[in-house]
């Protein structure tokens, strides 16, 4: 399950957008997840591009729909700009992978052995 844990709204929350949440996000935003991510990244976001990933991510992370809706109503206010980054991180985790997808940091590779034993000519 692709997701991310964030400190948000005074607590530590798990945000997961699985297939069902991604389909709901598409309907609310009238765009696929990668296009929503593009808009969030490039400052071309719509209100639901910001609000819905947070709400749906809370639901996908295990919060009841009513509780997720309540948290969003209490904490997501104007100005919306401070909520763009969490929304972007939540959608990016669904599209590209989150903090529970691997034990390694993103882009981290295993270093070759110092003695060069990992390198063999012709391979």
Backbone as CSV, one residue per row, in Angstrom:
resi,resn,N_x,N_y,N_z,CA_x,CA_y,CA_z,C_x,C_y,C_z
1,UNK,0.843,-1.170,0.000,0.000,0.000,0.000,0.892,1.238,0.000
2,UNK,0.698,2.090,-0.955,1.496,3.305,-1.064,0.867,4.386,-0.203
3,UNK,1.667,4.952,0.665,1.152,5.996,1.526,2.278,6.764,2.173
4,UNK,1.874,7.720,2.978,2.849,8.571,3.647,2.284,8.968,5.012
5,UNK,3.158,9.079,5.989,2.781,9.552,7.316,3.223,11.002,7.447
6,UNK,2.306,11.848,7.904,2.595,13.272,8.056,2.073,13.768,9.395
7,UNK,2.748,14.741,9.947,2.216,15.458,11.090,1.349,16.567,10.513
8,UNK,0.068,16.500,10.836,-0.897,17.425,10.262,-2.058,17.578,11.241
9,UNK,-2.605,18.740,11.334,-3.770,19.032,12.173,-3.530,18.611,13.620
10,UNK,-2.335,18.872,14.122,-2.037,18.611,15.516,-1.796,17.165,15.874
11,UNK,-1.609,16.320,14.874,-1.363,14.905,15.158,-0.606,14.237,14.029
12,UNK,-0.249,12.993,14.257,0.458,12.210,13.241,-0.587,11.351,12.527
13,UNK,-0.663,11.502,11.204,-1.693,10.811,10.437,-1.077,10.040,9.280
14,UNK,-1.725,8.958,8.914,-1.364,8.154,7.757,-2.284,8.564,6.621
15,UNK,-1.703,8.829,5.443,-2.472,9.221,4.258,-2.195,8.201,3.162
16,UNK,-3.246,7.582,2.670,-3.108,6.576,1.608,-4.180,6.847,0.559
17,UNK,-3.757,6.921,-0.678,-4.705,6.992,-1.794,-4.574,5.687,-2.562
18,UNK,-5.492,4.753,-2.292,-5.481,3.512,-3.063,-6.341,3.727,-4.313
19,UNK,-6.593,2.678,-5.034,-7.331,2.809,-6.303,-8.703,3.474,-6.101
20,UNK,-9.429,3.071,-5.072,-10.753,3.660,-4.851,-10.664,5.153,-4.554
21,UNK,-9.704,5.543,-3.726,-9.538,6.964,-3.429,-9.051,7.743,-4.651
22,UNK,-8.183,7.127,-5.450,-7.713,7.802,-6.667,-8.847,8.009,-7.661
23,UNK,-9.744,7.039,-7.756,-10.911,7.214,-8.637,-11.801,8.346,-8.128
24,UNK,-11.991,8.405,-6.815,-12.782,9.498,-6.243,-12.100,10.842,-6.494
25,UNK,-10.778,10.874,-6.336,-10.017,12.103,-6.594,-10.215,12.554,-8.044
26,UNK,-10.171,11.618,-8.981,-10.396,11.950,-10.400,-11.762,12.606,-10.592
27,UNK,-12.778,12.055,-9.919,-14.122,12.613,-10.069,-14.221,14.014,-9.469
28,UNK,-13.682,14.198,-8.274,-13.749,15.518,-7.634,-12.959,16.563,-8.413
29,UNK,-11.818,16.154,-8.968,-10.912,17.116,-9.604,-11.028,17.140,-11.121
30,UNK,-11.820,16.241,-11.684,-11.979,16.142,-13.131,-10.618,16.021,-13.825
31,UNK,-9.738,15.223,-13.204,-8.393,15.020,-13.754,-7.789,13.783,-13.110
32,UNK,-6.895,13.137,-13.837,-6.188,11.987,-13.296,-5.194,12.403,-12.222
33,UNK,-4.732,11.441,-11.420,-3.834,11.755,-10.308,-2.551,12.464,-10.733
34,UNK,-1.972,12.070,-11.836,-0.731,12.712,-12.257,-0.973,14.159,-12.707
35,UNK,-2.130,14.425,-13.288,-2.456,15.794,-13.686,-2.737,16.650,-12.449
36,UNK,-3.403,16.075,-11.453,-3.611,16.792,-10.188,-2.254,17.113,-9.567
37,UNK,-1.351,16.138,-9.572,-0.007,16.366,-9.048,0.699,17.474,-9.825
38,UNK,0.550,17.463,-11.129,1.143,18.516,-11.975,0.612,19.895,-11.570
39,UNK,-0.695,19.987,-11.395,-1.286,21.278,-11.015,-0.805,21.727,-9.638
40,UNK,-0.708,20.785,-8.703,-0.224,21.133,-7.361,1.232,21.583,-7.396
41,UNK,2.012,20.969,-8.258,3.436,21.292,-8.354,3.674,22.630,-9.042
42,UNK,2.835,22.955,-10.013,3.056,24.145,-10.833,2.193,25.344,-10.453
43,UNK,1.538,25.271,-9.319,0.741,26.406,-8.860,-0.524,26.643,-9.655
44,UNK,-1.006,25.618,-10.353,-2.221,25.756,-11.156,-3.390,24.998,-10.534
45,UNK,-3.312,24.776,-9.228,-4.273,23.938,-8.529,-5.634,24.599,-8.407
46,UNK,-6.623,23.736,-8.293,-7.991,24.134,-7.989,-8.246,23.792,-6.520
47,UNK,-9.305,24.292,-5.950,-9.580,24.064,-4.532,-9.616,22.564,-4.214
48,UNK,-10.342,21.790,-5.005,-10.429,20.353,-4.716,-9.114,19.621,-4.947
49,UNK,-8.209,20.165,-5.747,-6.878,19.565,-5.899,-6.138,19.568,-4.553
50,UNK,-6.458,20.541,-3.707,-5.811,20.680,-2.401,-6.596,19.923,-1.331
51,UNK,-7.896,20.122,-1.293,-8.727,19.590,-0.214,-8.924,18.078,-0.318
52,UNK,-9.250,17.588,-1.502,-9.640,16.183,-1.638,-8.506,15.181,-1.379
53,UNK,-7.264,15.420,-1.807,-6.215,14.452,-1.466,-6.033,14.295,0.048
54,UNK,-6.197,15.382,0.785,-6.061,15.315,2.231,-7.196,14.486,2.821
55,UNK,-8.420,14.808,2.441,-9.590,14.094,2.975,-9.574,12.619,2.570
56,UNK,-9.399,12.366,1.283,-9.390,10.986,0.794,-8.196,10.204,1.333
57,UNK,-7.073,10.883,1.488,-5.885,10.236,2.038,-6.083,9.815,3.482
58,UNK,-6.753,10.644,4.261,-7.079,10.273,5.638,-7.971,9.041,5.667
59,UNK,-8.971,9.015,4.791,-9.858,7.849,4.707,-9.076,6.597,4.317
60,UNK,-8.237,6.726,3.293,-7.434,5.583,2.854,-6.441,5.128,3.913
61,UNK,-6.047,6.059,4.778,-5.130,5.738,5.867,-5.814,5.114,7.066
62,UNK,-7.137,4.963,7.001,-7.846,4.253,8.053,-8.830,5.064,8.871
63,UNK,-8.930,6.355,8.626,-9.873,7.187,9.365,-11.267,7.021,8.766
64,UNK,-12.266,7.008,9.589,-13.648,6.932,9.106,-13.937,8.172,8.259
65,UNK,-14.785,8.014,7.250,-15.096,9.106,6.325,-15.600,10.345,7.075
66,UNK,-16.452,10.147,8.076,-17.002,11.272,8.829,-15.899,11.993,9.606
67,UNK,-14.975,11.240,10.175,-13.877,11.834,10.942,-12.918,12.586,10.019
68,UNK,-12.632,12.011,8.851,-11.766,12.683,7.876,-12.391,13.989,7.420
69,UNK,-13.680,13.958,7.126,-14.402,15.165,6.707,-14.361,16.221,7.811
70,UNK,-14.561,15.799,9.046,-14.532,16.722,10.186,-13.157,17.372,10.338
71,UNK,-12.094,16.580,10.257,-10.739,17.130,10.364,-10.456,18.149,9.266
72,UNK,-10.858,17.820,8.048,-10.620,18.733,6.923,-11.412,20.027,7.119
73,UNK,-12.657,19.917,7.529,-13.468,21.123,7.745,-12.895,22.008,8.861
74,UNK,-12.341,21.370,9.883,-11.774,22.130,11.003,-10.434,22.773,10.671
75,UNK,-9.637,22.119,9.842,-8.250,22.555,9.678,-7.892,23.144,8.316
76,UNK,-8.583,22.776,7.274,-8.253,23.313,5.951,-9.072,24.574,5.737
77,UNK,-8.389,25.683,5.832,-9.025,26.999,5.725,-8.242,27.850,4.732
78,UNK,-8.804,28.987,4.383,-8.056,29.927,3.566,-7.124,30.706,4.463
79,UNK,-5.984,31.076,4.000,-5.457,30.802,2.659,-5.102,29.316,2.496
80,UNK,-5.295,28.820,1.288,-5.067,27.401,0.991,-3.606,27.044,0.739
81,UNK,-2.785,28.032,0.441,-1.390,27.756,0.076,-0.650,26.860,1.066
82,UNK,-0.827,26.982,2.384,-0.111,26.101,3.295,-0.498,24.631,3.175
83,UNK,-1.619,24.342,2.527,-2.085,22.971,2.403,-1.699,22.327,1.072
84,UNK,-1.107,23.118,0.195,-0.699,22.597,-1.113,0.401,21.536,-0.959
85,UNK,1.391,21.810,-0.139,2.489,20.852,0.024,2.018,19.516,0.582
86,UNK,1.229,19.476,1.662,0.756,18.166,2.107,-0.060,17.438,1.034
87,UNK,-0.914,18.160,0.328,-1.701,17.532,-0.739,-0.781,16.964,-1.813
88,UNK,0.242,17.719,-2.178,1.199,17.273,-3.203,1.943,16.030,-2.743
89,UNK,2.368,15.990,-1.495,3.085,14.831,-0.965,2.184,13.596,-0.960
90,UNK,0.928,13.778,-0.597,-0.025,12.662,-0.548,-0.252,12.084,-1.943
91,UNK,-0.475,12.954,-2.925,-0.702,12.478,-4.297,0.574,11.858,-4.861
92,UNK,1.715,12.472,-4.616,2.984,11.920,-5.117,3.247,10.534,-4.551
93,UNK,2.889,10.311,-3.283,3.072,8.987,-2.686,2.220,7.945,-3.395
94,UNK,1.019,8.347,-3.818,0.145,7.408,-4.530,0.648,7.132,-5.937
95,UNK,1.231,8.130,-6.563,1.681,7.992,-7.950,3.059,7.340,-8.027
96,UNK,3.975,7.770,-7.172,5.376,7.334,-7.289,5.870,6.461,-6.145
97,UNK,5.117,6.374,-5.082,5.538,5.585,-3.935,5.696,6.463,-2.723
98,UNK,5.450,5.860,-1.573,5.501,6.613,-0.327,6.555,6.090,0.607
99,UNK,6.450,6.492,1.847,7.468,6.146,2.828,7.432,4.698,3.266
100,UNK,6.407,3.948,2.900,6.360,2.543,3.281,6.641,1.602,2.114
101,UNK,7.096,2.121,0.993,7.331,1.290,-0.179,8.695,0.627,-0.204
102,UNK,9.606,1.122,0.586,10.956,0.589,0.563,11.649,0.905,1.874
103,UNK,12.664,0.141,2.207,13.451,0.424,3.400,14.527,1.459,3.113
104,UNK,14.818,1.690,1.846,15.856,2.641,1.458,15.240,4.004,1.201
105,UNK,16.056,5.008,1.325,15.611,6.354,0.994,15.438,6.453,-0.523
106,UNK,14.564,7.344,-1.008,14.378,7.485,-2.447,15.700,7.776,-3.145
107,UNK,15.968,7.041,-4.193,17.170,7.261,-4.978,18.423,6.676,-4.369
108,UNK,18.295,6.107,-3.173,19.474,5.551,-2.513,19.860,4.236,-3.173
109,UNK,21.127,4.089,-3.447,21.630,2.867,-4.063,22.674,2.257,-3.149
110,UNK,22.840,0.950,-3.262,23.856,0.276,-2.476,25.223,0.617,-3.048
111,UNK,26.122,1.021,-2.191,27.472,1.388,-2.636,28.284,0.127,-2.927
112,UNK,29.179,0.175,-3.928,30.034,-0.977,-4.200,31.016,-1.185,-3.055
113,UNK,31.484,-2.402,-2.923,32.464,-2.713,-1.889,33.749,-1.948,-2.167
114,UNK,34.415,-1.569,-1.090,35.612,-0.754,-1.203,36.733,-1.456,-1.955
115,UNK,36.766,-2.788,-1.901,37.866,-3.508,-2.549,37.635,-3.709,-4.043
116,UNK,36.505,-3.229,-4.562,36.217,-3.373,-5.975,35.689,-4.732,-6.357
117,UNK,35.360,-5.572,-5.364,34.902,-6.932,-5.641,33.581,-6.969,-6.398
118,UNK,32.813,-5.883,-6.334,31.541,-5.865,-7.055,31.736,-5.636,-8.552
119,UNK,32.903,-5.237,-8.945,33.160,-4.944,-10.351,34.003,-6.058,-10.957
120,UNK,33.505,-6.587,-12.061,34.277,-7.590,-12.776,34.315,-7.158,-14.242
121,UNK,35.437,-7.278,-14.831,35.592,-6.875,-16.226,34.644,-7.688,-17.095
122,UNK,33.989,-7.012,-18.013,33.098,-7.674,-18.960,31.685,-7.788,-18.452
123,UNK,31.401,-7.308,-17.261,30.040,-7.390,-16.751,29.451,-6.011,-16.558
